[in-house]
Each structure stands twice: as C-alpha cells, then as structure tokens.
C-alpha cells in the first residue's frame, strides 16, 4: 500500500468541480481489498491496487497551470538545457 506511483494519468470526463481524483485501474483490485489483504497477510499472489489519476482539464486551477506553462515554456526549456550542459561538463571534467 505504500506505493505512491500511479499506473496512468488521464483526462476525466466525470469530474465537474474537483481538480483531480484517484480511481482504481479497471483490471486492478480495489483499494479496500488491497488493504484487507495486507492486514490479514493473505496476499499470496502479491496483488496490488493500481491507481489512476484523473484530471479535470476544465477546472480553473488546471487552466491557470496550463497558461503559466505556455507562458514560460521557452524559459523552462532553456533552464533545463543549462542544467544538462552543466552536468555534462562536470562529468567530462571528472574523467
């Protein structure tokens, strides 16, 4: 249960007011079943509940984040490239 990763991220068609929600992956056991199996120690097959993060792309917070990303795309890309070049330079200097 301590796994904080999601199996997938997808746009939600059911969320209206919430920004995001975690749901069970279709072919996965439920969160409750995974908890019961963990508590009883009867998880012989190592089954885990897989989570899917659903995002409401119509939510105002998502739209604000998207706008910020678009406004700063090239600045963020340049900063990333500078970090990559710095790492390559340090790697080459170590040899």
C-alpha positions as CSV (number, residue, x, y, z in Angstrom):
1,X,0.0,0.0,0.0
2,X,2.9,2.4,0.5
3,X,3.5,2.8,-3.2
4,X,2.9,6.4,-4.2
5,X,3.0,5.9,-8.0
6,X,0.1,5.9,-10.4
7,X,-0.4,3.5,-13.2
8,X,-1.8,6.1,-15.5
9,X,-2.9,9.7,-15.8
10,X,-5.9,10.6,-17.9
11,X,-8.4,13.4,-18.6
12,X,-11.6,12.9,-16.6
13,X,-15.0,13.2,-18.1
14,X,-16.8,12.7,-14.8
15,X,-15.2,15.4,-12.6
16,X,-17.1,18.6,-12.6
17,X,-15.9,20.6,-9.6
18,X,-12.9,18.7,-8.3
19,X,-9.5,19.2,-9.9
20,X,-8.3,15.6,-9.6
21,X,-9.2,12.2,-8.1
22,X,-7.6,8.8,-7.7
23,X,-9.5,5.8,-9.0
24,X,-8.9,2.1,-9.3
25,X,-7.4,0.9,-12.6
26,X,-10.1,-1.2,-14.4
27,X,-8.2,-4.5,-14.1
28,X,-6.9,-4.0,-10.6
29,X,-8.2,-5.0,-7.2
30,X,-9.9,-2.2,-5.2
31,X,-8.1,-0.1,-2.6
32,X,-10.2,-1.6,0.2
33,X,-9.4,-5.2,-1.0
34,X,-5.7,-4.4,-1.0
35,X,-5.9,-3.0,2.5
36,X,-7.8,-6.1,3.7
37,X,-5.2,-8.5,2.1
38,X,-2.3,-6.5,3.6
39,X,-3.9,-6.5,7.1
40,X,-4.7,-10.3,7.1
41,X,-1.4,-11.3,5.4
42,X,-3.3,-13.4,2.9
43,X,-1.9,-11.7,-0.2
44,X,-0.4,-14.9,-1.7
45,X,-0.2,-13.5,-5.2
46,X,1.2,-10.1,-4.4
47,X,-1.9,-8.3,-5.8
48,X,-1.8,-4.5,-5.5
49,X,-4.4,-1.8,-6.1
50,X,-3.3,0.2,-9.1
51,X,-4.2,3.9,-9.1
52,X,-5.2,6.1,-12.0
53,X,-5.0,9.9,-11.6
54,X,-7.9,11.6,-13.3
55,X,-7.6,15.3,-14.1
56,X,-10.4,17.7,-14.7
57,X,-8.9,19.8,-17.6
58,X,-11.9,22.2,-17.4
59,X,-11.0,23.2,-13.8
60,X,-9.8,26.8,-13.3
61,X,-6.6,25.6,-11.5
62,X,-5.6,23.4,-14.4
63,X,-6.3,26.2,-16.9
64,X,-4.1,28.6,-14.8
65,X,-1.3,26.0,-14.7
66,X,-1.6,25.4,-18.4
67,X,-1.4,29.1,-19.1
68,X,1.7,29.5,-16.9
69,X,3.4,26.6,-18.6
70,X,2.7,28.1,-22.1
71,X,3.9,31.5,-21.0
72,X,7.2,30.1,-19.6
73,X,7.8,27.2,-21.9
74,X,11.0,28.5,-23.5
75,X,12.4,29.9,-20.3
76,X,11.9,26.5,-18.6
77,X,13.4,24.7,-21.6
78,X,16.5,26.9,-21.6
79,X,16.9,26.4,-17.8
80,X,16.7,22.6,-18.4
81,X,19.3,22.7,-21.2
82,X,21.7,24.7,-19.0
83,X,21.4,22.1,-16.2
84,X,22.1,19.3,-18.7
85,X,25.1,21.1,-20.1
86,X,26.4,21.8,-16.6
87,X,26.0,18.1,-15.8
88,X,27.8,17.0,-19.0
89,X,30.6,19.5,-18.3
90,X,31.1,18.2,-14.7
91,X,31.0,14.6,-16.0
92,X,33.7,15.3,-18.6
93,X,35.9,17.1,-16.0
94,X,35.8,14.1,-13.7
95,X,37.4,11.8,-16.3
